[in-house]
């Protein structure tokens, strides 16, 4: 009797897994409105980052931002984040999204999660290329999108 219960469960498991994989593949089409929104937000955020536009950058992150970085750890709060950008990034680092790596998924009642790979260069030092994976949580509150959590990890030199 127990064998009969296990066999149907095993037969159903691949169907559920396949359905989940199919749903995931359909979650992030390039033409999807949410994907386009988050893509535009990513572009705006990192244009500000790359040009040291701290006013725009500040407006795009939440006051209670949590930023997790595999090399520097956790920083909490907008002021800490903006000061770190001003001190360590402005004029020293340029970020670009690696084409074809962005994934966007809805977070019901909250906003969206963005996942991808970004590349960093140092102006004037063309041979210093690095890449990292990232996860960004975007909150849509009253029609205003802000980054509330960001994780940047697996930083390594680009292998060309």
N, CA, C and O atoms as a DFTB+ gen file, in Angstrom:
640 C
 N C O
     1  1       0.823      -1.196       0.000
     2  2       0.000       0.000       0.000
     3  2       0.868       1.262       0.000
     4  3       0.578       2.210      -0.729
     5  1       1.920       1.280       0.804
     6  2       2.811       2.433       0.843
     7  2       3.503       2.644      -0.496
     8  3       3.712       3.786      -0.906
     9  1       3.854       1.591      -1.168
    10  2       4.513       1.692      -2.468
    11  2       3.608       2.402      -3.461
    12  3       4.083       3.213      -4.255
    13  1       2.335       2.117      -3.430
    14  2       1.395       2.762      -4.341
    15  2       1.318       4.254      -4.086
    16  3       1.130       5.019      -5.032
    17  1       1.454       4.698      -2.849
    18  2       1.412       6.120      -2.545
    19  2       2.685       6.825      -2.988
    20  3       2.632       7.974      -3.425
    21  1       3.816       6.163      -2.886
    22  2       5.091       6.763      -3.266
    23  2       5.208       6.897      -4.777
    24  3       5.672       7.927      -5.266
    25  1       4.800       5.884      -5.523
    26  2       4.934       5.903      -6.976
    27  2       4.181       7.072      -7.602
    28  3       4.771       7.780      -8.419
    29  1       2.889       7.323      -7.263
    30  2       2.229       8.495      -7.845
    31  2       2.920       9.801      -7.469
    32  3       2.983      10.724      -8.281
    33  1       3.436       9.885      -6.252
    34  2       4.143      11.109      -5.845
    35  2       5.399      11.304      -6.681
    36  3       5.696      12.428      -7.083
    37  1       6.131      10.252      -6.949
    38  2       7.334      10.352      -7.768
    39  2       6.994      10.716      -9.211
    40  3       7.723      11.471      -9.853
    41  1       5.899      10.184      -9.711
    42  2       5.496      10.507     -11.076
    43  2       5.060      11.961     -11.201
    44  3       5.270      12.582     -12.243
    45  1       4.458      12.507     -10.158
    46  2       3.980      13.896     -10.200
    47  2       5.115      14.895     -10.046
    48  3       5.029      16.003     -10.576
    49  1       6.170      14.533      -9.338
    50  2       7.257      15.477      -9.057
    51  2       7.873      16.083     -10.305
    52  3       8.044      17.302     -10.348
    53  1       8.223      15.288     -11.345
    54  2       8.809      15.900     -12.530
    55  2       7.869      16.877     -13.219
    56  3       8.323      17.873     -13.783
    57  1       6.557      16.610     -13.183
    58  2       5.593      17.497     -13.816
    59  2       5.619      18.859     -13.118
    60  3       5.621      19.898     -13.778
    61  1       5.638      18.850     -11.789
    62  2       5.689      20.094     -11.039
    63  2       6.989      20.838     -11.343
    64  3       6.974      22.049     -11.563
    65  1       8.106      20.121     -11.355
    66  2       9.395      20.739     -11.631
    67  2       9.405      21.321     -13.047
    68  3       9.884      22.436     -13.253
    69  1       8.894      20.594     -13.997
    70  2       8.867      21.089     -15.367
    71  2       7.981      22.323     -15.474
    72  3       8.327      23.283     -16.161
    73  1       6.828      22.296     -14.788
    74  2       5.945      23.462     -14.812
    75  2       6.637      24.665     -14.187
    76  3       6.517      25.780     -14.693
    77  1       7.356      24.451     -13.097
    78  2       8.070      25.557     -12.452
    79  2       9.151      26.103     -13.370
    80  3       9.334      27.317     -13.458
    81  1       9.867      25.219     -14.056
    82  2      10.902      25.680     -14.981
    83  2      10.286      26.445     -16.139
    84  3      10.830      27.464     -16.565
    85  1       9.161      25.971     -16.653
    86  2       8.498      26.664     -17.754
    87  2       8.017      28.037     -17.295
    88  3       8.140      29.018     -18.029
    89  1       7.470      28.108     -16.082
    90  2       6.998      29.390     -15.557
    91  2       8.162      30.347     -15.384
    92  3       8.036      31.534     -15.684
    93  1       9.304      29.845     -14.899
    94  2      10.471      30.701     -14.724
    95  2      10.949      31.234     -16.061
    96  3      11.279      32.414     -16.181
    97  1      10.987      30.378     -17.056
    98  2      11.451      30.809     -18.373
    99  2      10.544      31.891     -18.940
   100  3      11.002      32.747     -19.696
   101  1       9.263      31.865     -18.585
   102  2       8.315      32.843     -19.090
   103  2       8.267      34.110     -18.238
   104  3       7.594      35.070     -18.613
   105  1       8.959      34.135     -17.108
   106  2       8.865      35.258     -16.183
   107  2       9.614      36.494     -16.638
   108  3       9.333      37.587     -16.146
   109  1      10.537      36.367     -17.541
   110  2      11.402      37.496     -17.834
   111  2      11.609      37.749     -19.329
   112  3      12.740      37.933     -19.778
   113  1      10.507      37.757     -20.106
   114  2      10.700      38.087     -21.522
   115  2      11.094      39.544     -21.683
   116  3      10.635      40.416     -20.946
   117  1      11.948      39.786     -22.655
   118  2      12.485      41.130     -22.868
   119  2      11.381      42.141     -23.181
   120  3      11.533      43.322     -22.871
   121  1      10.295      41.713     -23.776
   122  2       9.224      42.634     -24.134
   123  2       8.233      42.869     -22.990
   124  3       7.349      43.716     -23.114
   125  1       8.359      42.158     -21.912
   126  2       7.467      42.273     -20.773
   127  2       7.557      43.675     -20.159
   128  3       8.648      44.232     -20.042
   129  1       6.416      44.241     -19.769
   130  2       6.371      45.607     -19.230
   131  2       7.215      45.736     -17.958
   132  3       7.927      46.727     -17.795
   133  1       7.145      44.754     -17.059
   134  2       7.940      44.822     -15.836
   135  2       9.428      44.771     -16.163
   136  3      10.217      45.512     -15.577
   137  1       9.811      43.913     -17.082
   138  2      11.208      43.834     -17.496
   139  2      11.664      45.184     -18.039
   140  3      12.745      45.659     -17.688
   141  1      10.858      45.800     -18.883
   142  2      11.214      47.097     -19.464
   143  2      11.332      48.171     -18.386
   144  3      12.236      49.005     -18.440
   145  1      10.431      48.157     -17.413
   146  2      10.478      49.130     -16.313
   147  2      11.765      48.982     -15.522
   148  3      12.468      49.964     -15.282
   149  1      12.076      47.753     -15.114
   150  2      13.275      47.519     -14.297
   151  2      14.540      47.779     -15.110
   152  3      15.522      48.292     -14.574
   153  1      14.530      47.440     -16.372
   154  2      15.676      47.729     -17.230
   155  2      15.937      49.235     -17.289
   156  3      17.083      49.674     -17.196
   157  1      14.884      50.014     -17.443
   158  2      15.028      51.475     -17.476
   159  2      15.514      52.001     -16.125
   160  3      16.330      52.921     -16.071
   161  1      15.014      51.419     -15.038
   162  2      15.462      51.829     -13.707
   163  2      16.944      51.504     -13.502
   164  3      17.687      52.320     -12.957
   165  1      17.374      50.318     -13.936
   166  2      18.773      49.923     -13.831
   167  2      19.650      50.910     -14.600
   168  3      20.690      51.345     -14.106
   169  1      19.224      51.256     -15.804
   170  2      19.981      52.222     -16.621
   171  2      20.075      53.570     -15.923
   172  3      21.148      54.170     -15.868
   173  1      18.962      54.044     -15.391
   174  2      18.952      55.340     -14.702
   175  2      19.834      55.308     -13.452
   176  3      20.604      56.235     -13.204
   177  1      19.715      54.244     -12.676
   178  2      20.500      54.119     -11.443
   179  2      21.995      54.133     -11.743
   180  3      22.760      54.825     -11.071
   181  1      22.410      53.370     -12.748
   182  2      23.844      53.263     -12.998
   183  2      24.392      54.377     -13.877
   184  3      25.604      54.590     -13.911
   185  1      23.529      55.088     -14.584
   186  2      23.982      56.340     -15.201
   187  2      24.353      57.325     -14.100
   188  3      25.366      58.019     -14.190
   189  1      23.517      57.381     -13.054
   190  2      23.816      58.249     -11.909
   191  2      25.094      57.788     -11.209
   192  3      25.935      58.612     -10.851
   193  1      25.241      56.498     -11.015
   194  2      26.426      55.903     -10.393
   195  2      27.678      56.247     -11.196
   196  3      28.684      56.676     -10.630
   197  1      27.616      56.061     -12.501
   198  2      28.777      56.289     -13.363
   199  2      29.149      57.763     -13.493
   200  3      30.311      58.083     -13.743
   201  1      28.194      58.653     -13.329
   202  2      28.448      60.085     -13.490
   203  2      28.462      60.836     -12.160
   204  3      28.446      62.066     -12.130
   205  1      28.493      60.092     -11.077
   206  2      28.549      60.663      -9.727
   207  2      27.403      61.667      -9.502
   208  3      27.591      62.713      -8.880
   209  1      26.231      61.329     -10.014
   210  2      25.028      62.128      -9.798
   211  2      24.387      61.637      -8.502
   212  3      23.443      60.847      -8.519
   213  1      24.915      62.117      -7.389
   214  2      24.504      61.625      -6.077
   215  2      23.062      62.000      -5.740
   216  3      22.405      61.306      -4.964
   217  1      22.574      63.085      -6.316
   218  2      21.184      63.494      -6.075
   219  2      20.217      62.466      -6.665
   220  3      19.283      62.028      -5.995
   221  1      20.448      62.089      -7.917
   222  2      19.598      61.080      -8.558
   223  2      19.752      59.736      -7.870
   224  3      18.762      59.055      -7.602
   225  1      20.978      59.356      -7.585
   226  2      21.248      58.089      -6.914
   227  2      20.529      58.031      -5.575
   228  3      19.909      57.022      -5.239
   229  1      20.611      59.101      -4.822
   230  2      19.963      59.175      -3.518
   231  2      18.452      59.034      -3.624
   232  3      17.818      58.398      -2.783
   233  1      17.880      59.634      -4.666
   234  2      16.433      59.572      -4.849
   235  2      15.961      58.173      -5.231
   236  3      14.780      57.858      -5.084
   237  1      16.865      57.336      -5.716
   238  2      16.486      56.010      -6.206
   239  2      16.699      54.888      -5.199
   240  3      16.392      53.732      -5.491
   241  1      17.221      55.210      -4.017
   242  2      17.412      54.184      -2.993
   243  2      16.622      54.549      -1.746
   244  3      16.423      55.727      -1.447
   245  1      16.178      53.536      -1.028
   246  2      15.377      53.768       0.171
   247  2      16.258      54.230       1.329
   248  3      17.461      53.970       1.358
   249  1      15.642      54.909       2.265
   250  2      16.368      55.387       3.446
   251  2      16.984      54.237       4.230
   252  3      18.051      54.383       4.826
   253  1      16.301      53.081       4.226
   254  2      16.784      51.919       4.984
   255  2      17.475      50.887       4.081
   256  3      17.456      49.690       4.370
   257  1      18.077      51.357       3.001
   258  2      18.779      50.476       2.068
   259  2      19.725      49.536       2.819
   260  3      20.447      49.946       3.728
   261  1      19.699      48.280       2.416
   262  2      20.694      47.304       2.873
   263  2      21.487      46.885       1.648
   264  3      20.927      46.372       0.679
   265  1      22.800      47.107       1.698
   266  2      23.677      46.765       0.589
   267  2      24.681      45.734       1.068
   268  3      25.490      45.999       1.958
   269  1      24.619      44.555       0.465
   270  2      25.496      43.448       0.818
   271  2      26.540      43.289      -0.287
   272  3      26.202      43.196      -1.467
   273  1      27.797      43.261       0.107
   274  2      28.900      43.157      -0.851
   275  2      29.845      42.079      -0.352
   276  3      30.231      42.076       0.817
   277  1      30.217      41.163      -1.238
   278  2      31.047      40.042      -0.799
   279  2      32.423      40.459      -0.291
   280  3      33.041      39.722       0.477
   281  1      32.910      41.613      -0.699
   282  2      34.246      42.052      -0.270
   283  2      34.203      43.005       0.918
   284  3      35.125      43.021       1.734
   285  1      33.143      43.798       1.022
   286  2      33.106      44.819       2.082
   287  2      32.032      44.575       3.126
   288  3      31.977      45.293       4.125
   289  1      31.178      43.584       2.925
   290  2      30.166      43.250       3.915
   291  2      28.884      44.046       3.748
   292  3      28.527      44.463       2.646
   293  1      28.207      44.245       4.856
   294  2      26.901      44.900       4.875
   295  2      27.038      46.375       5.217
   296  3      27.756      46.746       6.145
   297  1      26.339      47.211       4.456
   298  2      26.175      48.612       4.845
   299  2      24.682      48.892       4.878
   300  3      23.932      48.424       4.021
   301  1      24.260      49.655       5.866
   302  2      22.842      49.925       6.072
   303  2      22.594      51.426       6.050
   304  3      23.275      52.201       6.721
   305  1      21.608      51.811       5.266
   306  2      21.187      53.203       5.225
   307  2      21.645      53.937       3.982
   308  3      22.728      53.688       3.453
   309  1      20.797      54.846       3.528
   310  2      21.087      55.635       2.334
   311  2      22.329      56.498       2.516
   312  3      23.180      56.547       1.628
   313  1      22.444      57.178       3.650
   314  2      23.571      58.094       3.871
   315  2      24.911      57.358       3.792
   316  3      25.858      57.862       3.188
   317  1      24.994      56.184       4.392
   318  2      26.224      55.383       4.369
   319  2      26.546      54.976       2.933
   320  3      27.700      55.043       2.510
   321  1      25.534      54.559       2.190
   322  2      25.701      54.140       0.802
   323  2      26.197      55.295      -0.064
   324  3      27.160      55.140      -0.815
   325  1      25.553      56.436       0.038
   326  2      25.916      57.594      -0.780
   327  2      27.333      58.061      -0.448
   328  3      28.093      58.417      -1.349
   329  1      27.687      58.064       0.815
   330  2      29.043      58.464       1.213
   331  2      30.084      57.499       0.653
   332  3      31.154      57.925       0.217
   333  1      29.778      56.203       0.662
   334  2      30.708      55.207       0.116
   335  2      30.872      55.392      -1.397
   336  3      31.973      55.241      -1.927
   337  1      29.788      55.715      -2.083
   338  2      29.864      55.975      -3.532
   339  2      30.743      57.198      -3.772
   340  3      31.634      57.179      -4.622
   341  1      30.485      58.246      -3.024
   342  2      31.245      59.495      -3.172
   343  2      32.734      59.259      -2.945
   344  3      33.564      59.758      -3.705
   345  1      33.073      58.506      -1.911
   346  2      34.469      58.287      -1.527
   347  2      35.187      57.255      -2.410
   348  3      36.353      57.443      -2.759
   349  1      34.493      56.169      -2.771
   350  2      35.160      55.032      -3.407
   351  2      34.862      54.820      -4.891
   352  3      35.599      54.105      -5.571
   353  1      33.793      55.432      -5.397
   354  2      33.353      55.130      -6.757
   355  2      33.520      56.314      -7.704
   356  3      34.022      56.149      -8.817
   357  1      33.111      57.489      -7.281
   358  2      33.105      58.662      -8.165
   359  2      34.457      58.885      -8.844
   360  3      35.472      59.110      -8.184
   361  1      34.447      58.817     -10.178
   362  2      35.660      59.030     -10.962
   363  2      36.635      57.866     -10.948
   364  3      37.682      57.926     -11.592
   365  1      36.302      56.808     -10.222
   366  2      37.224      55.681     -10.084
   367  2      36.705      54.383     -10.694
   368  3      37.487      53.522     -11.097
   369  1      35.391      54.249     -10.759
   370  2      34.793      52.991     -11.214
   371  2      33.633      53.295     -12.147
   372  3      32.881      54.248     -11.943
   373  1      33.506      52.469     -13.172
   374  2      32.394      52.565     -14.113
   375  2      31.720      51.199     -14.169
   376  3      32.396      50.174     -14.258
   377  1      30.387      51.182     -14.118
   378  2      29.646      49.918     -14.144
   379  2      28.808      49.833     -15.402
   380  3      28.221      50.819     -15.848
   381  1      28.762      48.626     -15.971
   382  2      27.850      48.372     -17.079
   383  2      27.222      47.004     -16.879
   384  3      27.851      46.088     -16.348
   385  1      25.992      46.879     -17.306
   386  2      25.295      45.607     -17.271
   387  2      25.818      44.725     -18.401
   388  3      25.952      45.182     -19.536
   389  1      26.111      43.475     -18.097
   390  2      26.529      42.537     -19.137
   391  2      25.270      42.140     -19.912
   392  3      24.332      41.569     -19.356
   393  1      25.276      42.457     -21.206
   394  2      24.116      42.211     -22.058
   395  2      23.663      40.757     -21.983
   396  3      24.475      39.832     -21.985
   397  1      22.352      40.582     -21.917
   398  2      21.761      39.250     -21.924
   399  2      21.729      38.555     -20.585
   400  3      21.277      37.413     -20.500
   401  1      22.207      39.224     -19.509
   402  2      22.236      38.556     -18.203
   403  2      21.085      38.976     -17.287
   404  3      20.846      38.322     -16.272
   405  1      20.375      40.039     -17.620
   406  2      19.333      40.541     -16.731
   407  2      18.118      39.622     -16.713
   408  3      17.608      39.207     -17.754
   409  1      17.673      39.319     -15.504
   410  2      16.423      38.602     -15.282
   411  2      15.592      39.466     -14.344
   412  3      16.129      40.094     -13.431
   413  1      14.294      39.496     -14.565
   414  2      13.394      40.284     -13.734
   415  2      12.193      39.420     -13.368
   416  3      11.598      38.773     -14.229
   417  1      11.843      39.415     -12.087
   418  2      10.714      38.633     -11.605
   419  2       9.858      39.502     -10.694
   420  3      10.384      40.277      -9.895
   421  1       8.542      39.376     -10.814
   422  2       7.660      40.165      -9.945
   423  2       7.708      39.661      -8.510
   424  3       7.874      38.466      -8.265
   425  1       7.562      40.577      -7.572
   426  2       7.390      40.251      -6.160
   427  2       6.018      40.799      -5.778
   428  3       5.864      42.001      -5.561
   429  1       5.046      39.937      -5.699
   430  2       3.662      40.330      -5.490
   431  2       3.498      41.276      -4.298
   432  3       3.948      40.985      -3.190
   433  1       2.857      42.394      -4.545
   434  2       2.583      43.356      -3.490
   435  2       3.794      44.159      -3.052
   436  3       3.707      44.932      -2.098
   437  1       4.915      43.991      -3.724
   438  2       6.143      44.685      -3.326
   439  2       6.799      45.405      -4.500
   440  3       7.031      46.612      -4.436
   441  1       7.097      44.680      -5.561
   442  2       7.814      45.271      -6.684
   443  2       8.427      44.200      -7.550
   444  3       7.713      43.424      -8.186
   445  1       9.750      44.151      -7.581
   446  2      10.431      43.205      -8.462
   447  2      11.823      42.884      -7.935
   448  3      12.414      43.637      -7.162
   449  1      12.322      41.733      -8.384
   450  2      13.703      41.368      -8.131
   451  2      14.416      41.347      -9.478
   452  3      13.918      40.798     -10.460
   453  1      15.588      41.957      -9.496
   454  2      16.432      41.991     -10.691
   455  2      17.694      41.189     -10.387
   456  3      18.310      41.354      -9.334
   457  1      18.064      40.329     -11.315
   458  2      19.245      39.486     -11.166
   459  2      20.077      39.638     -12.433
   460  3      19.525      39.726     -13.530
   461  1      21.384      39.668     -12.293
   462  2      22.212      39.763     -13.485
   463  2      23.692      39.752     -13.166
   464  3      24.113      39.414     -12.060
   465  1      24.463      40.129     -14.162
   466  2      25.918      40.231     -14.038
   467  2      26.295      41.633     -14.480
   468  3      25.812      42.129     -15.497
   469  1      27.167      42.266     -13.698
   470  2      27.665      43.568     -14.118
   471  2      29.180      43.562     -14.187
   472  3      29.865      42.817     -13.488
   473  1      29.671      44.428     -15.064
   474  2      31.112      44.547     -15.304
   475  2      31.567      45.911     -14.813
   476  3      30.886      46.919     -15.004
   477  1      32.722      45.924     -14.183
   478  2      33.296      47.161     -13.657
   479  2      34.627      47.443     -14.328
   480  3      35.445      46.543     -14.515
   481  1      34.834      48.692     -14.685
   482  2      36.111      49.124     -15.229
   483  2      36.596      50.313     -14.404
   484  3      35.832      50.953     -13.682
   485  1      37.860      50.575     -14.535
   486  2      38.472      51.719     -13.868
   487  2      38.955      52.662     -14.958
   488  3      39.853      52.311     -15.724
   489  1      38.366      53.872     -15.041
   490  2      38.767      54.809     -16.105
   491  2      40.285      54.987     -16.157
   492  3      40.932      55.245     -15.142
   493  1      40.836      54.842     -17.368
   494  2      42.267      55.005     -17.562
   495  2      43.063      53.731     -17.362
   496  3      44.253      53.684     -17.674
   497  1      42.415      52.697     -16.845
   498  2      43.094      51.413     -16.614
   499  2      42.329      50.331     -17.359
   500  3      41.622      49.530     -16.748
   501  1      42.469      50.307     -18.668
   502  2      41.681      49.432     -19.514
   503  2      41.864      47.946     -19.219
   504  3      40.969      47.150     -19.504
   505  1      42.992      47.564     -18.660
   506  2      43.225      46.148     -18.414
   507  2      42.636      45.675     -17.087
   508  3      42.704      44.484     -16.783
   509  1      42.068      46.562     -16.302
   510  2      41.474      46.172     -15.022
   511  2      39.965      46.031     -15.171
   512  3      39.214      46.976     -14.928
   513  1      39.537      44.852     -15.570
   514  2      38.126      44.555     -15.725
   515  2      37.707      43.561     -14.664
   516  3      38.427      42.606     -14.371
   517  1      36.538      43.789     -14.091
   518  2      35.999      42.853     -13.120
   519  2      34.523      42.640     -13.367
   520  3      33.842      43.506     -13.916
   521  1      34.033      41.491     -12.962
   522  2      32.612      41.200     -13.061
   523  2      32.111      40.677     -11.732
   524  3      32.870      40.143     -10.923
   525  1      30.817      40.842     -11.526
   526  2      30.167      40.316     -10.336
   527  2      28.712      40.028     -10.664
   528  3      28.144      40.600     -11.593
   529  1      28.134      39.153      -9.904
   530  2      26.702      38.887      -9.995
   531  2      26.004      39.856      -9.048
   532  3      26.598      40.339      -8.084
   533  1      24.729      40.134      -9.340
   534  2      23.998      41.015      -8.448
   535  2      22.536      40.618      -8.359
   536  3      21.976      39.996      -9.262
   537  1      21.943      40.997      -7.247
   538  2      20.508      40.856      -7.009
   539  2      20.050      42.188      -6.437
   540  3      20.626      42.684      -5.469
   541  1      19.024      42.761      -7.028
   542  2      18.494      44.035      -6.554
   543  2      17.006      43.880      -6.312
   544  3      16.278      43.395      -7.177
   545  1      16.554      44.291      -5.136
   546  2      15.126      44.322      -4.844
   547  2      14.627      45.741      -5.069
   548  3      15.115      46.693      -4.459
   549  1      13.658      45.862      -5.947
   550  2      13.032      47.143      -6.260
   551  2      11.651      47.166      -5.626
   552  3      10.840      46.270      -5.862
   553  1      11.382      48.187      -4.823
   554  2      10.056      48.354      -4.232
   555  2       9.292      49.416      -5.024
   556  3       9.818      50.491      -5.316
   557  1       8.067      49.100      -5.357
   558  2       7.186      50.053      -6.025
   559  2       6.159      50.497      -4.994
   560  3       5.208      49.776      -4.693
   561  1       6.367      51.686      -4.464
   562  2       5.482      52.211      -3.424
   563  2       4.819      53.467      -3.955
   564  3       5.480      54.480      -4.186
   565  1       3.517      53.397      -4.146
   566  2       2.748      54.524      -4.666
   567  2       3.292      55.005      -6.008
   568  3       3.317      56.204      -6.283
   569  1       3.728      54.055      -6.841
   570  2       4.218      54.394      -8.174
   571  2       5.662      54.862      -8.231
   572  3       6.160      55.201      -9.305
   573  1       6.342      54.885      -7.089
   574  2       7.748      55.290      -7.043
   575  2       8.594      54.047      -6.762
   576  3       8.395      53.349      -5.767
   577  1       9.536      53.792      -7.661
   578  2      10.420      52.635      -7.545
   579  2      11.702      53.036      -6.836
   580  3      12.327      54.038      -7.181
   581  1      12.093      52.233      -5.830
   582  2      13.355      52.461      -5.127
   583  2      14.027      51.128      -4.824
   584  3      13.369      50.106      -4.634
   585  1      15.351      51.167      -4.783
   586  2      16.124      49.994      -4.366
   587  2      16.064      49.924      -2.846
   588  3      16.370      50.894      -2.153
   589  1      15.663      48.757      -2.337
   590  2      15.617      48.572      -0.891
   591  2      16.706      47.618      -0.400
   592  3      17.196      47.752       0.721
   593  1      17.076      46.669      -1.231
   594  2      18.112      45.701      -0.896
   595  2      18.940      45.447      -2.145
   596  3      18.395      45.340      -3.243
   597  1      20.247      45.351      -1.982
   598  2      21.133      45.042      -3.105
   599  2      22.224      44.105      -2.613
   600  3      22.773      44.270      -1.523
   601  1      22.518      43.127      -3.439
   602  2      23.584      42.174      -3.143
   603  2      24.495      42.129      -4.364
   604  3      24.030      41.903      -5.481
   605  1      25.775      42.341      -4.155
   606  2      26.763      42.261      -5.224
   607  2      27.813      41.260      -4.749
   608  3      28.445      41.454      -3.710
   609  1      27.992      40.188      -5.523
   610  2      28.817      39.079      -5.039
   611  2      29.540      38.376      -6.181
   612  3      29.270      38.616      -7.358
   613  1      30.446      37.519      -5.806
   614  2      31.244      36.737      -6.755
   615  2      32.099      37.646      -7.645
   616  3      32.236      37.407      -8.845
   617  1      32.672      38.693      -7.037
   618  2      33.550      39.609      -7.779
   619  2      34.822      38.871      -8.184
   620  3      35.457      38.192      -7.377
   621  1      35.173      39.025      -9.450
   622  2      36.384      38.387      -9.960
   623  2      36.849      39.122     -11.207
   624  3      36.052      39.785     -11.870
   625  1      38.132      39.009     -11.533
   626  2      38.612      39.590     -12.791
   627  2      37.911      38.933     -13.983
   628  3      37.555      37.756     -13.925
   629  1      37.720      39.681     -15.038
   630  2      37.118      39.136     -16.251
   631  2      38.126      38.224     -16.922
   632  3      39.290      38.575     -17.113
   633  1      37.643      37.049     -17.272
   634  2      38.512      36.093     -17.987
   635  2      38.162      36.185     -19.450
   636  3      37.095      35.736     -19.869
   637  1      39.059      36.768     -20.236
   638  2      38.793      36.931     -21.667
   639  2      39.581      35.952     -22.495
   640  3      39.474      35.954     -23.721
